[in-house]
């Protein structure tokens, strides 16, 4: 068994990242001829608790204060760096930790400072696989400040240069990669993410939804956006469409969940709430904020349709989860959504309200019965096959690198 080390830092703003790793490790665990073991290195502080809970059943968790922000070890390493102008102490401690657990490959590292030290002080001791989810700052620079753009470019260039393999989540991202770092094109591999919900989600009953309805005072019929409240997710576009439909006498109910803060646009959620209040849409648009993942799945299953109006995605978790559940999704017509190609997808221009208005009008007229057990079983069988292929493809990337 080959031990593959992951140094993971997940923020509450990016819970899609946690779902990504959970599904990747779960896919690996289901490989019939499994040859790799994910070893996840995290800190001991409270900030890592959610990561530990989510990943402990699908990977081996190793906790060390080396990865805590203000621990004695971290402060000692910072003092060493300041005094001796090198990060040798941090590198030595990281090297010893990885060697202790027989790690041969470091993958998807969120710890570029540690990777830099490893490469400098222990060249050739580990193979490096890294992941760039997307290059959105190149497509929608207006959503970033100059420092954010410069920081992303610097980190991406460093990861590409220092890594043996770079994983991209889509062929759309691969095209950006080729333009961004054409000299390193041979390092790139595309690994399209697949989402696999818990088996129980496929066999939900009405009372499961009734419990959620009662908890959050929800209507029986609603559309659903499960995206984080980042500005590029384009919530306001849908809110405006709902407002226009309301002025025409059509009442659309939209439920939204997800982390509410956008560190790049601090007033974004305030602006959204003000729009709702100014247009008296409190009964039409229900913002729940962060909810448990299981509740997200229930809301997806029992919604009339899911909506993803995003202006840009690396590889949309919302779209993948909709595909995995056999659920209809109304989604922005952007290249990566076309690449994801949901069977029950209906596309609209995310800058043209009339298209989504017409789609929602048509959806209101439809009275589609829920999927029966036989249909859900077929969806699940198809998903299981795709999910294993996802795990096998990642394992092959690891094993091919070791052979090389």
N, C-alpha and C positions, 0 to 999 in steps of 0.2 A: 504494500500500500504506500503510495506517494503522499506525503504530507504537504499540503499547499497552505501557506500562511496568508491570512487576510488581516490587515490592520485597518479597522473600520471606525470611522467617526460619522455618526448620523445626527443631523440636527432635526428639531421638531418641524422645521419648515420644509424638510425634504423627506417625508415619510415614504414617498415612492422609492427612495433609495433602500430603505429597510425592507420593503416588499420585494425589491429586486434581489437582494441577497438571500432572503428567505426562500424565494422560489428557485434561485440558482442552486442553493445547497440541497433543497428538497429534491430537485431534479437529479442531482448527482446521487443522492441516497437511493433513488429508485432504479439506477442503472443495473441491469442484470449482471453484467461483468464489470463490476466497479473496481477501479484501481487507484482512486484518489480519495483523500480525506481532507476536508476543509478544517483548518485550525484557525479560529478567530481570536485575535489579540485585542483586548479592550482594557480600559482603565477600571479602577475600583470605585470611582466616584459615582454619585447618584445619576449623573447625566448618561451613564452607560447602561442603566438598569433596564430600560425598554429594549435596547439592543440585545442584551443578554436573554431576556424573556422570549423575544421573538426568534432567536437563533439557536438557543440551547438544545432543542430537540433535533436539529438538522445539522449541527456542527459541534466540534469540540471547542469549548470556550476556555481561554486562558486569560486571567486577569492579572494586570501588573500596574503598579503606580507609575511606571515609566510613561504610560500614556495618559495620565491625569495632568490637567493643566497646571495646577499649583502644588503638586506633591513635593515632598522633600527631595526625592530622586530627580524630578524634573527641574526643580530650582537649583540643585547641585550641578546638573548638566548645563543649565543656563549660565551659572557662575563660571564654570570651566570654560565655556565658549567665550565669555566676556574677558576672562583673564588670559587665556592662552591663544585666543583667536582661532581656535579650531574646535570641532564638535566630536573629538575623539572619544570622550567618556560616554556620550550618548551612543555613539556607534559601537563601542565595545559592549555596552550593556545590551543593546539590541541584538548584536551578533551572538552573544552568549545565550540569550533567551531563545532565539530562533534555532540555534544548534541544540539546545537542551531538548527541544521537541522535534528534532530531526526534520526541520523544514528544508525543502530543497528548492521550492519556488515560492516567491512572494507575488501575490496576485491582487489586483484591484486596490492597491494601497491608497489610503487617504492620509498618508504620513510622509509627504515628499521630503521633509527635512531628514527623517530617518533613512529614507532611500538614498539620499545624497551621501550621507555618512557611510552607509554600507558600501556604495560604489567606490568611494574614495579610499576607505581604510581596509576593505576586504574585497578587492576586485576578484570577480570570477567565482565567488563562494556561493552565490545564489543566482538563479535565473529570475528575471522580472517580467511579469505580465501586468499591464495597466489598462485602464478603461477610461475613455472619455465619453460621457453620456451624449453630449451634443456640442455644437458650436453656435448656440443661439445668439451669443453676443455679436457674431459677425452678420447675422441676418436682421436682428432687431436691436441695433446699438442704442436706439433712443430709450430703451428700457434700462440702460446701465450708465453709470458715470465713468469718467475717463480712467479712474483708478481701478474700477472693477474690470474694465476691458483689458487694461494693461496687465493686471494680476492674472486674469484668465489666460491671456496669451503667454505670459511667462511660465506659469505652471504647466500648461499644455506642451509648450516647447521642451521644457525640462523632462516631463514624463516621456514624451516621444523619443527624445535623444537617449535617455538612460535605459529605456526598457528594451527587452528582447522581442516582445510581442505587444502590440496595441490592439485592444478590443474596441470595436465600434458597434453600437446597438442597431444600426440600420445601414443600408446601402446609400441612403441619402446623406447620413453622417460620413460615410466613407468618401463620398464625392467632396465634401468639405475638407476632410482630412487630406486628400490628395492635393487640394489647392493650398492648404495651410502648411503642409510639410511634404512636398513632392519628393524630396530626397530620401524620405523614410517610408515610401509607399509599400515596400516589401514586408515591413513589420506588421501591417494592418490585417486584422481578421474581423469578419462580421459575425456577431453572435446575437441573433434576434431573440429577445426576451419572450418567454411564454409564462403566463400566469395560471396557476392551478389552485383554485379555491378549495377549502375543506370539503370533503365528500358530502357532509351533511347539507351543504348549501343547495345541492342538486335535488334534495327531497324535502324542501321546506313546505309547511302547511300554512293555511290561512291564519291559524292562531299565532304563528311566529310573527307574521306581519301585524296582526292586531295588537300584539304586545308593544311593538315599536310605535304603532300609530297612537296608542294610548300614552306612551311615555313622552312623545314629542307633540301630541295634539295635531296629528297630520290628517289630511283628507284622504279619501279612498283612491282618488285619481290625481297623479302628479307626474311631472317630468323631473329629472334628477341630474344635477351636476356634482360629481364627487371630487372635483379638482381643488388643490390648494389655492388660496386667494392671492396668487401672484398676478401682477397686472397683465402679463402676456397671456394669461389663461382666458382673458377676454369676457369675463362675467358681464361687464356693463353692456356689451353688445346685446346679450340675450335679455337683460333687464329692459333695455330700450324696446326690443321687439315685443316683449310682453306688455309693456306700457302702450305701444301702438295698437296691439290687438285689443287691449282693454278699452281704449277709446273707440274702437269699432264694435264694442259690445261682446267681445269674446273673453271669457275668464280663463286664463291659463295659470295653473299652480306649479311653481318651481321650488323644489327643495335643493338646498346647497349645503354640502359638508366640506370640511377641510380646514387646515391651519389658517388662521385669519391674518397673520402678519406678513408683510412683504418688506424685507429690510432695505430693498432698493427703492421702494415707493411707500414711505411711511404713512402717508395719508390715504392710501388706496382703499382700505376697508371703511374708513370714515366717509370717503367720497361715495362709496357704494351705498352705505346706510343712509346718507343724506339724499341720494337719488330716490331711494325707496320711500323715504318720508315725504319728500317734496311732491312726489307723484301718487301718494296714497296707495302704495303697493304692498302694504304690510300683510294683507291677506293673500296676496299673489306670490310673494317671494319670501320663503322661509329659510333663514340662515341659521343652521344648527352649530356651525363651527366643527371642531374635531370630535369625532365619535369613534367608538370601537370598530375595528375592522370587520367583525362579524355583522355589526349593524349596517355598515356600508354595503356588504353583500346582500343583506335582506332588502335594503332600499333599492339596490340595483334590480333584484329579481322582481320586486312588486311594483316598480315604477312603470309608467306607460311607455317610456323610452328614456334612454340616457342621452345626455347632450355633452359634447366636448367641442366648445367653440374656439379652442386655443389657436393663437397666431403662430406658435412654433412648438415642436416637440422633438425630442431625441428619439424616443420610442414610447408611445403613450401607454402607461399602465391602465388608464381608464378604458382605452380601446381594447387592450388585450383581455382585460377582465370581462368586458362585454362579449368578446368573442368566445371566451371560455364558458360563459353562461348561456350562450346562444341567444343573447339579448339584442334587441334593436337599438342602434345608436345613431343619433343625428350628429354629424361631425364636420368640422371645418375642412374645406377642400385644400389641404396642404400636401406636399409631396410624401411626407412620411406616413400620413394617414392613408394615402393611396397604396403605399407599400404594405402597410399592415392589412389592408384589404378585408375588413370585416364583412362577413357574408350578409349580415343584416344592416349594413351601413347605408345611410342616406346623406349625401354630401351637400354642403352649402358654402357659399363665399362668406368668409368670416368678417368681411367689410361691407357686405350688401344685405341689409335687413329684409328686403322683400323676399328673398329666397327662403330664409328661415321662417318668415311669417306664413308663406304658402305651405311649407312642410307642416308646421304646427296646426294650421287649419285642417289639413288633410288628416293628420293623426287624430284630431279630436273626433272626426267622423267615424273612425274605425273602432270596431268593437272586437278585438282579437282575443280568442280564448287563450288561457295560459297553456304552456307546454305540458303535455301529459307525461307520465312516467316513462313510457317507451321512447318518446322523443328525447327526454333528458338523459336516458341511458345511452342513446346513440351519440349525443353530444359529448358525454363523459368519456366514452370509448375513444372517440376521435381526439379529444383533448389529451387523454393518457398517452396516446401514441406520440403526439407532438411534444408533450412534456418530456418524455424519455429522450426523444431526439435532441431536445435542447440540452439536457444533461450530458448526453454522449458527445455532442459537438464540443462542449466545453472541455470534457475529459480528453478528447482527441487533441485539442489545442495544447493542453498541458503535456500530454505524453509525447507529442511530436516535438515540442520544445526540448524535452529532456533527451530525446534521441539525437536531436541536432547538436 
